[in-house]
C-alpha cells in the first residue's frame, strides 16, 4: 500500500489504516456495468479474491482458504476448472 505523505484517506469518517480489512470489505464492492475479467486471470485467482476479507492484507491463501475455494467451485459445478482462463 502507498502511505499518504500528508493527511489521511478516510471512509465513513474513519482513516483507512484504522479499518480492519474484514470490516472494510463489508462496505466496499465493485459491480461494473459490463463485467469483464482481466486478461489471463485463472478461475482460481478470481475466486481467491473472494477470500481477501478473511485474511490479513499481506497473507497468501491458507489451507482453509483453499478448502473454501474448492468447495465453492464444486457447489457451482466448476470443480476442475481452476486452471482455466476466465
Chimera marker file (.cmm) of the C-alpha trace (Angstrom):
<marker_set name="trace">
<marker id="1" x="0.000" y="0.000" z="0.000" r="1" g="1" b="0" radius="0.5"/>
<marker id="2" x="1.074" y="3.563" z="-0.613" r="1" g="1" b="0" radius="0.5"/>
<marker id="3" x="1.161" y="5.691" z="2.529" r="1" g="1" b="0" radius="0.5"/>
<marker id="4" x="-0.155" y="9.233" z="2.345" r="1" g="1" b="0" radius="0.5"/>
<marker id="5" x="2.580" y="11.856" z="2.516" r="1" g="1" b="0" radius="0.5"/>
<marker id="6" x="0.200" y="14.217" z="4.239" r="1" g="1" b="0" radius="0.5"/>
<marker id="7" x="-3.190" y="13.809" z="5.886" r="1" g="1" b="0" radius="0.5"/>
<marker id="8" x="-5.406" y="10.727" z="5.953" r="1" g="1" b="0" radius="0.5"/>
<marker id="9" x="-7.608" y="8.917" z="3.495" r="1" g="1" b="0" radius="0.5"/>
<marker id="10" x="-10.930" y="8.357" z="5.228" r="1" g="1" b="0" radius="0.5"/>
<marker id="11" x="-14.021" y="6.260" z="4.671" r="1" g="1" b="0" radius="0.5"/>
<marker id="12" x="-17.189" y="6.861" z="6.698" r="1" g="1" b="0" radius="0.5"/>
<marker id="13" x="-15.256" y="9.306" z="8.864" r="1" g="1" b="0" radius="0.5"/>
<marker id="14" x="-12.534" y="6.821" z="9.824" r="1" g="1" b="0" radius="0.5"/>
<marker id="15" x="-8.955" y="6.709" z="8.493" r="1" g="1" b="0" radius="0.5"/>
<marker id="16" x="-8.459" y="3.734" z="6.163" r="1" g="1" b="0" radius="0.5"/>
<marker id="17" x="-5.479" y="2.494" z="8.162" r="1" g="1" b="0" radius="0.5"/>
<marker id="18" x="-7.776" y="2.250" z="11.208" r="1" g="1" b="0" radius="0.5"/>
<marker id="19" x="-10.161" y="-0.180" z="9.494" r="1" g="1" b="0" radius="0.5"/>
<marker id="20" x="-9.824" y="-3.943" z="9.790" r="1" g="1" b="0" radius="0.5"/>
<marker id="21" x="-9.727" y="-5.358" z="6.271" r="1" g="1" b="0" radius="0.5"/>
<marker id="22" x="-12.617" y="-7.696" z="7.038" r="1" g="1" b="0" radius="0.5"/>
<marker id="23" x="-14.817" y="-4.813" z="8.207" r="1" g="1" b="0" radius="0.5"/>
<marker id="24" x="-13.875" y="-2.596" z="5.265" r="1" g="1" b="0" radius="0.5"/>
<marker id="25" x="-14.686" y="-5.408" z="2.828" r="1" g="1" b="0" radius="0.5"/>
<marker id="26" x="-18.249" y="-5.472" z="4.179" r="1" g="1" b="0" radius="0.5"/>
<marker id="27" x="-18.755" y="-1.918" z="2.891" r="1" g="1" b="0" radius="0.5"/>
<marker id="28" x="-16.877" y="-1.832" z="-0.404" r="1" g="1" b="0" radius="0.5"/>
<marker id="29" x="-17.591" y="-3.784" z="-3.576" r="1" g="1" b="0" radius="0.5"/>
<marker id="30" x="-17.185" y="-3.310" z="-7.291" r="1" g="1" b="0" radius="0.5"/>
<marker id="31" x="-20.149" y="-4.005" z="-9.536" r="1" g="1" b="0" radius="0.5"/>
<marker id="32" x="-19.208" y="-2.995" z="-13.077" r="1" g="1" b="0" radius="0.5"/>
<marker id="33" x="-21.924" y="-2.353" z="-15.661" r="1" g="1" b="0" radius="0.5"/>
<marker id="34" x="-20.188" y="-4.652" z="-18.135" r="1" g="1" b="0" radius="0.5"/>
<marker id="35" x="-18.203" y="-7.170" z="-16.094" r="1" g="1" b="0" radius="0.5"/>
<marker id="36" x="-15.060" y="-8.489" z="-17.698" r="1" g="1" b="0" radius="0.5"/>
<marker id="37" x="-12.198" y="-10.379" z="-16.120" r="1" g="1" b="0" radius="0.5"/>
<marker id="38" x="-8.686" y="-9.059" z="-16.610" r="1" g="1" b="0" radius="0.5"/>
<marker id="39" x="-6.915" y="-10.853" z="-19.435" r="1" g="1" b="0" radius="0.5"/>
<marker id="40" x="-5.114" y="-14.027" z="-18.408" r="1" g="1" b="0" radius="0.5"/>
<marker id="41" x="-6.771" y="-14.447" z="-14.986" r="1" g="1" b="0" radius="0.5"/>
<marker id="42" x="-7.360" y="-18.033" z="-13.934" r="1" g="1" b="0" radius="0.5"/>
<marker id="43" x="-10.626" y="-19.170" z="-12.358" r="1" g="1" b="0" radius="0.5"/>
<marker id="44" x="-8.811" y="-19.950" z="-9.093" r="1" g="1" b="0" radius="0.5"/>
<marker id="45" x="-7.279" y="-16.454" z="-8.998" r="1" g="1" b="0" radius="0.5"/>
<marker id="46" x="-10.659" y="-14.816" z="-9.474" r="1" g="1" b="0" radius="0.5"/>
<marker id="47" x="-12.271" y="-16.998" z="-6.795" r="1" g="1" b="0" radius="0.5"/>
<marker id="48" x="-9.369" y="-16.236" z="-4.423" r="1" g="1" b="0" radius="0.5"/>
<marker id="49" x="-10.340" y="-12.553" z="-4.491" r="1" g="1" b="0" radius="0.5"/>
<marker id="50" x="-13.426" y="-13.533" z="-2.513" r="1" g="1" b="0" radius="0.5"/>
<marker id="51" x="-11.184" y="-14.658" z="0.347" r="1" g="1" b="0" radius="0.5"/>
<marker id="52" x="-9.412" y="-11.312" z="0.798" r="1" g="1" b="0" radius="0.5"/>
<marker id="53" x="-11.737" y="-10.239" z="3.612" r="1" g="1" b="0" radius="0.5"/>
<marker id="54" x="-10.861" y="-13.383" z="5.557" r="1" g="1" b="0" radius="0.5"/>
<marker id="55" x="-7.122" y="-12.780" z="5.943" r="1" g="1" b="0" radius="0.5"/>
<marker id="56" x="-4.586" y="-10.055" z="6.560" r="1" g="1" b="0" radius="0.5"/>
<marker id="57" x="-3.648" y="-7.970" z="3.501" r="1" g="1" b="0" radius="0.5"/>
<marker id="58" x="-0.116" y="-9.415" z="3.368" r="1" g="1" b="0" radius="0.5"/>
<marker id="59" x="-1.056" y="-13.091" z="3.691" r="1" g="1" b="0" radius="0.5"/>
<marker id="60" x="-1.464" y="-15.530" z="0.860" r="1" g="1" b="0" radius="0.5"/>
<marker id="61" x="-4.106" y="-18.228" z="0.684" r="1" g="1" b="0" radius="0.5"/>
<marker id="62" x="-4.142" y="-20.576" z="3.661" r="1" g="1" b="0" radius="0.5"/>
<marker id="63" x="-5.128" y="-24.235" z="3.616" r="1" g="1" b="0" radius="0.5"/>
<marker id="64" x="-8.569" y="-23.142" z="4.848" r="1" g="1" b="0" radius="0.5"/>
<marker id="65" x="-8.861" y="-20.615" z="2.008" r="1" g="1" b="0" radius="0.5"/>
<marker id="66" x="-8.025" y="-23.369" z="-0.464" r="1" g="1" b="0" radius="0.5"/>
<marker id="67" x="-10.648" y="-25.672" z="1.081" r="1" g="1" b="0" radius="0.5"/>
<marker id="68" x="-13.333" y="-22.975" z="0.876" r="1" g="1" b="0" radius="0.5"/>
<marker id="69" x="-12.414" y="-22.147" z="-2.732" r="1" g="1" b="0" radius="0.5"/>
<marker id="70" x="-12.526" y="-25.830" z="-3.716" r="1" g="1" b="0" radius="0.5"/>
<marker id="71" x="-15.916" y="-26.271" z="-2.013" r="1" g="1" b="0" radius="0.5"/>
<marker id="72" x="-17.249" y="-23.095" z="-3.628" r="1" g="1" b="0" radius="0.5"/>
<marker id="73" x="-16.241" y="-24.150" z="-7.136" r="1" g="1" b="0" radius="0.5"/>
<marker id="74" x="-17.733" y="-27.608" z="-6.590" r="1" g="1" b="0" radius="0.5"/>
<marker id="75" x="-21.003" y="-26.111" z="-5.339" r="1" g="1" b="0" radius="0.5"/>
<marker id="76" x="-21.496" y="-24.240" z="-8.629" r="1" g="1" b="0" radius="0.5"/>
<marker id="77" x="-20.362" y="-27.088" z="-10.866" r="1" g="1" b="0" radius="0.5"/>
<marker id="78" x="-16.933" y="-25.651" z="-11.677" r="1" g="1" b="0" radius="0.5"/>
<marker id="79" x="-14.684" y="-28.220" z="-9.989" r="1" g="1" b="0" radius="0.5"/>
<marker id="80" x="-11.824" y="-28.990" z="-12.347" r="1" g="1" b="0" radius="0.5"/>
<marker id="81" x="-11.880" y="-25.528" z="-13.966" r="1" g="1" b="0" radius="0.5"/>
<marker id="82" x="-9.401" y="-23.944" z="-11.527" r="1" g="1" b="0" radius="0.5"/>
<marker id="83" x="-6.561" y="-23.629" z="-14.052" r="1" g="1" b="0" radius="0.5"/>
<marker id="84" x="-8.739" y="-22.338" z="-16.900" r="1" g="1" b="0" radius="0.5"/>
<marker id="85" x="-8.539" y="-18.741" z="-18.017" r="1" g="1" b="0" radius="0.5"/>
<marker id="86" x="-11.738" y="-16.818" z="-17.243" r="1" g="1" b="0" radius="0.5"/>
<link id1="1" id2="2" r="1" g="1" b="0" radius="0.2"/>
<link id1="2" id2="3" r="1" g="1" b="0" radius="0.2"/>
<link id1="3" id2="4" r="1" g="1" b="0" radius="0.2"/>
<link id1="4" id2="5" r="1" g="1" b="0" radius="0.2"/>
<link id1="5" id2="6" r="1" g="1" b="0" radius="0.2"/>
<link id1="6" id2="7" r="1" g="1" b="0" radius="0.2"/>
<link id1="7" id2="8" r="1" g="1" b="0" radius="0.2"/>
<link id1="8" id2="9" r="1" g="1" b="0" radius="0.2"/>
<link id1="9" id2="10" r="1" g="1" b="0" radius="0.2"/>
<link id1="10" id2="11" r="1" g="1" b="0" radius="0.2"/>
<link id1="11" id2="12" r="1" g="1" b="0" radius="0.2"/>
<link id1="12" id2="13" r="1" g="1" b="0" radius="0.2"/>
<link id1="13" id2="14" r="1" g="1" b="0" radius="0.2"/>
<link id1="14" id2="15" r="1" g="1" b="0" radius="0.2"/>
<link id1="15" id2="16" r="1" g="1" b="0" radius="0.2"/>
<link id1="16" id2="17" r="1" g="1" b="0" radius="0.2"/>
<link id1="17" id2="18" r="1" g="1" b="0" radius="0.2"/>
<link id1="18" id2="19" r="1" g="1" b="0" radius="0.2"/>
<link id1="19" id2="20" r="1" g="1" b="0" radius="0.2"/>
<link id1="20" id2="21" r="1" g="1" b="0" radius="0.2"/>
<link id1="21" id2="22" r="1" g="1" b="0" radius="0.2"/>
<link id1="22" id2="23" r="1" g="1" b="0" radius="0.2"/>
<link id1="23" id2="24" r="1" g="1" b="0" radius="0.2"/>
<link id1="24" id2="25" r="1" g="1" b="0" radius="0.2"/>
<link id1="25" id2="26" r="1" g="1" b="0" radius="0.2"/>
<link id1="26" id2="27" r="1" g="1" b="0" radius="0.2"/>
<link id1="27" id2="28" r="1" g="1" b="0" radius="0.2"/>
<link id1="28" id2="29" r="1" g="1" b="0" radius="0.2"/>
<link id1="29" id2="30" r="1" g="1" b="0" radius="0.2"/>
<link id1="30" id2="31" r="1" g="1" b="0" radius="0.2"/>
<link id1="31" id2="32" r="1" g="1" b="0" radius="0.2"/>
<link id1="32" id2="33" r="1" g="1" b="0" radius="0.2"/>
<link id1="33" id2="34" r="1" g="1" b="0" radius="0.2"/>
<link id1="34" id2="35" r="1" g="1" b="0" radius="0.2"/>
<link id1="35" id2="36" r="1" g="1" b="0" radius="0.2"/>
<link id1="36" id2="37" r="1" g="1" b="0" radius="0.2"/>
<link id1="37" id2="38" r="1" g="1" b="0" radius="0.2"/>
<link id1="38" id2="39" r="1" g="1" b="0" radius="0.2"/>
<link id1="39" id2="40" r="1" g="1" b="0" radius="0.2"/>
<link id1="40" id2="41" r="1" g="1" b="0" radius="0.2"/>
<link id1="41" id2="42" r="1" g="1" b="0" radius="0.2"/>
<link id1="42" id2="43" r="1" g="1" b="0" radius="0.2"/>
<link id1="43" id2="44" r="1" g="1" b="0" radius="0.2"/>
<link id1="44" id2="45" r="1" g="1" b="0" radius="0.2"/>
<link id1="45" id2="46" r="1" g="1" b="0" radius="0.2"/>
<link id1="46" id2="47" r="1" g="1" b="0" radius="0.2"/>
<link id1="47" id2="48" r="1" g="1" b="0" radius="0.2"/>
<link id1="48" id2="49" r="1" g="1" b="0" radius="0.2"/>
<link id1="49" id2="50" r="1" g="1" b="0" radius="0.2"/>
<link id1="50" id2="51" r="1" g="1" b="0" radius="0.2"/>
<link id1="51" id2="52" r="1" g="1" b="0" radius="0.2"/>
<link id1="52" id2="53" r="1" g="1" b="0" radius="0.2"/>
<link id1="53" id2="54" r="1" g="1" b="0" radius="0.2"/>
<link id1="54" id2="55" r="1" g="1" b="0" radius="0.2"/>
<link id1="55" id2="56" r="1" g="1" b="0" radius="0.2"/>
<link id1="56" id2="57" r="1" g="1" b="0" radius="0.2"/>
<link id1="57" id2="58" r="1" g="1" b="0" radius="0.2"/>
<link id1="58" id2="59" r="1" g="1" b="0" radius="0.2"/>
<link id1="59" id2="60" r="1" g="1" b="0" radius="0.2"/>
<link id1="60" id2="61" r="1" g="1" b="0" radius="0.2"/>
<link id1="61" id2="62" r="1" g="1" b="0" radius="0.2"/>
<link id1="62" id2="63" r="1" g="1" b="0" radius="0.2"/>
<link id1="63" id2="64" r="1" g="1" b="0" radius="0.2"/>
<link id1="64" id2="65" r="1" g="1" b="0" radius="0.2"/>
<link id1="65" id2="66" r="1" g="1" b="0" radius="0.2"/>
<link id1="66" id2="67" r="1" g="1" b="0" radius="0.2"/>
<link id1="67" id2="68" r="1" g="1" b="0" radius="0.2"/>
<link id1="68" id2="69" r="1" g="1" b="0" radius="0.2"/>
<link id1="69" id2="70" r="1" g="1" b="0" radius="0.2"/>
<link id1="70" id2="71" r="1" g="1" b="0" radius="0.2"/>
<link id1="71" id2="72" r="1" g="1" b="0" radius="0.2"/>
<link id1="72" id2="73" r="1" g="1" b="0" radius="0.2"/>
<link id1="73" id2="74" r="1" g="1" b="0" radius="0.2"/>
<link id1="74" id2="75" r="1" g="1" b="0" radius="0.2"/>
<link id1="75" id2="76" r="1" g="1" b="0" radius="0.2"/>
<link id1="76" id2="77" r="1" g="1" b="0" radius="0.2"/>
<link id1="77" id2="78" r="1" g="1" b="0" radius="0.2"/>
<link id1="78" id2="79" r="1" g="1" b="0" radius="0.2"/>
<link id1="79" id2="80" r="1" g="1" b="0" radius="0.2"/>
<link id1="80" id2="81" r="1" g="1" b="0" radius="0.2"/>
<link id1="81" id2="82" r="1" g="1" b="0" radius="0.2"/>
<link id1="82" id2="83" r="1" g="1" b="0" radius="0.2"/>
<link id1="83" id2="84" r="1" g="1" b="0" radius="0.2"/>
<link id1="84" id2="85" r="1" g="1" b="0" radius="0.2"/>
<link id1="85" id2="86" r="1" g="1" b="0" radius="0.2"/>
</marker_set>
